[in-house]
Amino acid sequence: MLEPLHVNQEQWYKIRSFCSFRYGLSLLLHLCNVALMAQNMCLNLTMVIMVNSTGPHSLPNTSTEDIRITEDFLSETIQIRKEGGKIFQNPVYNWSPKIQGIIFSSIFYGVLITQIPVGYLSEKYSIKKMIGFSLFLSSLLSLLMPMAAEGGAAFLLACRVAQGVAQGSALISQHMIWVKWAPPLERGRLTTLSLSGNLLGSFIVLLVTGFICQSLGWPMVFYIFGACGCALSLLWFVLFYDDPKDHPCISISEKEYILSCLNQQVSSSTQSLPIKAMIKSLPFWAIAFGSFAFHWTNTIMVLYTPTFIKAKLHVNIKENGLLSALPYLFAWSFGILVGHLTDFFLSRNILRLITIRKLFNTLGLLLPAFFSLCLLYLSSSIYSMTIFLILASSTGSFCMGGVLINGLDITANLQSLCTIIPQDPESAWFKIFILMAVIDVLCLLFCLVFGKADIQDWAKGNQEHTRL
């Protein structure tokens, strides 16, 4: 185990505790990810009441007062718009399932195009500015989302793509933080603590969106999460510094501990990026395919869980939100647990690093595929359907100890993201879950065969490492 030369045993124990500044930084990044994911997901549930499911889809954008709707739908709309004698603006639009699918996935187009550029720029420019401005822009666009919806589906689509660019920039560049802030034997805990904010954000937005919609109207969902994101971006600019040696608030003992640990592991140089060698690297592609499978599965579950619950269980928006949120509470718990387990196995020399990565890759990709098939074939009651839905959505968190952190092992930070746009969500569940399971299994096999946890030869030109 690494121990700094200038820090005694008692100080070393204290600065490794959860009260240290780097864990506070991880918690701050955790909250930023909560805000980003809440802004990302809130449309998935508000779409349930934003769209007039009874009106003809050929009509243009129209408010509730311009459409003839059935008595049941009208009563639900009035219940949402009237609360305590007040009437809230809560427009409803006529968007076909095809348009809804495009709007759902549009934010990921923005995330997708940022993958390579942001990964490269994050090594050249200030991470503080990249994350701070990206979070602020995403929050500002969230505040403008109801206005964009009023302008039409095209305006909303453009706003979502721009928000995806901002969110992709923040989500990708944050991996570079732990190159300078995370001691190697704490990297699992610090990384999973920050990344699990995405899961907690999913839980919070699904839990409270239904209540906000029924009491204040769906536009307030975007206003609330947008305002929270703006406040967090200001806090980020005040508290975060790119390098621990430049931070005025961190203790001297903790600073020495972090720097001494990292000095034993890596020293940076400024050579060019070895693109050709990276493309030929099978461990590189193992991470790419594994990350693709994780994000594919997570995207499908995030986007279509509320719609699936509505189609299969026929519940109101409040119950829909509660059922949709439950899997992400378990996912958040699993994510935190995985970080502690990876560091525990590594610090105690129980398992080799590559074994740890492949173990959690297997759990994170195989279990969601298995439980999604159970959801199709074995969910004979509402209870079994709920259990399998929770397990299919939450067990992917084990990838936080696998491909989602494996990039730090071989020096690159890699993420791939893709989505699927079914034309008719209600009739396409079988194809969606089968395809999700097949992709998970195939990518898992590739990861198990070609995955590595050692510094690759092509990476040594940029970073000179020594084994721990």
Summary of the structure (lengths in Angstrom):
residues: 468
radius of gyration: 22.9
end to end distance: 8.2
largest distance: 75.4
contacts: 1661
relative contact order: 0.14
helix: 74%
strand: 3%
